[in-house]
Amino acid sequence: MGCLVGLGRILIVIINIIFLILGLVFFALGLVCLVGESMLKPYYQSALDTLKAQLEANNFGTIDLSSFNISALIGGLGYFFVGLGLFLLIITILGCCGACCKVKYMLIAYAVIVIVILAGEIIFMGILYGSPDTIKDEMKGPLKASIQSDYMGFNGTNIVSLGWNFAHRQFSCCGVDSYNDFTGGVKWNTNYGAGLKAPITCCITIPDSGTPTCAETPSDIYTKGCFDEVYNMLLGNVSLVAGSIAGCGCFQLVLIIFALIIFCDARQSSKVNPKQYKRNGTFNNPPPPTPSAPS
């Protein structure tokens, strides 16, 4: 039992150090998403320059894309990463302190949190591949609503317009599901040619401003929705995602078992001599006997 407890303590500390590193990485990534516009700009500036040049070359006037700020677009993702990093940091503290010092309450809290995470992963994986539309529909609704209320067209300077125009050209897609998502947009300027039915940026080749046939008909436009394009890019590899989640689940199961073993050992040790047992799981040595005075 002693060897098993020792092995468990070492394993929990090592794995939680890895979690600590991941937590710091996620925290730093979140900060970059929130305030690191200057660091991210070199990765997307060429796409913006290409879009601007294509529109201006086809007589759509002077296009101002200088207000595009990707940090404003992915700010929600940044907060998520910061929160995830802090959460992993809390788990790391509970795991390492609980295992090293045999703090029973920390071990129980650690085991409960990991059990909840494991249950959440199982539920998420079941929904993700058993009923993916449940997740997709919840995510698509706000995106379509933002298009209807804020999309202004290829020359829009707000973050919604710039973000969708960038996505269309970067991922060769159109709208959330299709160009129909833009129909009825309250701010969308469709007064080009005979009237636009699809955004100009959804055209495979940017047309001339006088004859935007591809957006009028529409024809020769990107037919794939941007949501499915990005979703498949991130989660479409079922074997990779499922394997990653299953691997994490196995590690978490091992952590739960060892945390409970260490907890049981600490609890048993505390019952040996409760008056001498300290909070950190060690025993106070009794004072040496006082020698009797010679008679």
N, C-alpha and C positions, 0 to 999 in steps of 0.2 A: 504493500500500500504506500509505503514511504517513497519508493522509487517512482510509482505512478504519479503521486502528488508532485514530486520534484520535476518530473518530465512535463506534467501539465503546466506548472508555473513557468517553466522555461518557454514552452510552446506559446502560451498565452502572451507572454512578454514580447517574444519575437514577432508574432503576427500583429500585435497591437502597435509595435514600432512601424511595421509596414503600413498599418492604417493611419498612423500619425503622419507619415510621409505623404500618403494619398490625401489626407485632410489638408495638409499645407499646400499641396499642389492645387486642389480644388479651390481653396481659399484664394490663392494667388491668381488662379484663372478667373475667378469671380471678380476680383478687383480689376483685372485687365479688361474684362467685359464692361465694367461700370465706368472706369476712368482712363482706360488705356487706348483712347482713340488714336493717338499718334503712333502707337505700336501696331495697331491693326490696319491702319490706312494703307501701308505699302502692299498689303495682300489683296485689296480690292480696288485700288485706285485705277489700275489699268483697265478693269471692266467698265468703270464709270467713264473714263476717257474715251473708250471705244464707243460706248453708247452716245455720248455727247457728240463725237465726231460724225457718227452715222446720221443722227437727227439733223445736225446743222448742214451736212453735205446734201441732204434731201429737202432743203428749203423749209425746214420747220422753225426757222428763226434761231435766235441766240438762246441756247439752253443753259440754264444755271443749275449745276449740280453741286455747287460748293457747300450748300447747307446740309448735304448728306452726312449723317453722323451715325455710324453703325452701333455705337455704344447706346444711343437712344433706342435703336431697333432691338437690340438683344439685352437691354437692361434687366428684364425679368429673368433671363437665363443667368445673368451675373449674380443677382440676389439668390437664386437657387444654389449656385455653386458656393457662394459664401456661407449660406446656411448649412449646406452639406459638409463643408470643411469644418465648421464649428461643431457640428453634430459628431463627426468622426473624432474630433479632438476630445469631446466629452467621453465618448466610448473608450478611447485610448486611456484616459486618466482612470476611469473606473476599472478597466481590465488590468492595467499594470499595477496600480496601487492595491487592488483587491487580491491579485495573485502574489505579488511580492510580499505584502504585509499580512496576508490572510485576513483582510477586513471583511467580515461576513456580510455586512449590509451592502458594501460595494460589489461583492461577488454576486449577491442575489439580484441587485439592480442591473448589473452587467448581463447576467444570464437572461433576465426578463426582456431587456432591450433587444438582445440578439435573437431571442425567440420571436419577438414581435416582428423584427426585420425579416427573419426567415419566413414567417407566415405571410408577410406582405409580398415577398418575392414570389412565393408559390401562387398567391392569388393573382398578382400582376401577370405572371407568366401564363396562367390559365386564361385570363381575359385577353391578353395580347395575342395569343395564337388560337384560342378557342372562340372568342367573340371580339375580333379586332375593331369592328364597327362601333362598339360601345365606347372605346377610347377615341377613335377617329372623329366620331360625331361631336363629342364634347369639345374637341380641339378645333374642329372646322367652324363651328358656329360663330365664335368671336372673330375669327379671321374674315369670314364673309360679311359680318356686320360692319367691320372696319372698312372694308372695300365700299360698301353701300354708303357709308356716312362720310368717308374722308378721301377716297381716291379721286384725284383731279386730272389724271391723264399723264402723257409722256412729259409734259412741261410743268407738272406739279412740283412744288418745292417742299411740301410737308413730308414727314417721315414715312407716312403710309404710301404715298405716291412713289417716292424715291425707292422705298424698300421693295415694292412690287415690281417696279420697272427694272431694278437691279436683279431681282430673282428671275424674271422672265428671260433676261439675256444670259445670266450666269448659268441657269439650270435648264435652259431650253424648254420652258414650260409656260403655262398660261393660267392665271387665276388659282383658286384653291382646287376646284375640280375641272373647270373649263372657262372659256371666255364668257359663258352665260352668267358667271358670278358678278360681272360688272354691269349687267343690264339693269337700268333704273337707278344707277348711282347718282346721288343728288348733286355731287360736285364735279362729276365727270363731264368734261367738255367734248362733245361728240360732233361739233360743227366743223367737220372736214369732209370735203367731197360731198357724197350723197348722204353722209351721216355714218358715224362709226358704230359698229356692232361689237367690235373687239378692240382692245387697246393696240395702239400702234406698235408697242414694244413686244406684242405677242406675234407679230409677223416674223416669219423666218428670215426674210430680208427686209430691212427697213425701206418702205416705199417713198416715193416723192410726195410732197405735201399736196400737190394738185390731183394726184390719182392714187389715193390710198386704198386700192381695190382689195388688197388682202384683208384689211380691217373692215371694209364695207360689206363684203359678201357674206361671211368671212371665208377666206380660202388661203391656202399656203401659210397657215399659222401653226403655232405649236399646239398640239392637241392634248398633250399630257398635262394633268393638273400638277401644280407645284407641290401640293401637300403630299401626294403619293410619291412624287419624285424624291423629296427630301426624306420622307418616312422610310421608303425602301432603301435609301442610301444608308440610313442610320440603323434600321431594325429589320431590313429585308432579308439579311442573311440569317435564316432561322437557326441553322446548326451552330453558327458562331455565337449568337446571342443566347440560345438555349444552353450551349456548353458553358458559356461564361457564368450564367446564372446558376447552373447546376454545380459548377466548381466552387463558386462562392458559398452555395448552400452546404456543400460537404464540409468546407472549412468552418462555417458557422456552427454546424452540428457538432464538430469536434470541440470547438470552443465552449459550447454549452455543456457538453459532457464533462470536460475537464474543470470548468468553473464550478459545477455542482460537486465534483469529487473533492476539490480543494475546500469548498464550503463545508462539506460533511466532515472532512478531516479537522478543519478549524473548530467546528462545533464540538466534535468529539474531544479534542484537546482541551477545550474550555471547560469540559465537564470533569476533567481529571482532578483539578484543584481550582475551583472557581475563584477563591480568594487570592490566589497567586497569579492568575491568568490576566495578562494585560491586553489592552485593545489591539495591539499589533501582533498578537498571537504568540508571544514569548512568555516565559515563566520567570518570576523573580526568585532568585536563589535565597533560600532561608538564611537568616543571620547565623554565623557560627556560634556554637554553644559557649556560654561564659564559663571559663574554668573555675572550679570550686576552690575556695581559699583553703590553704593547708591548715589542718587542725593542730 
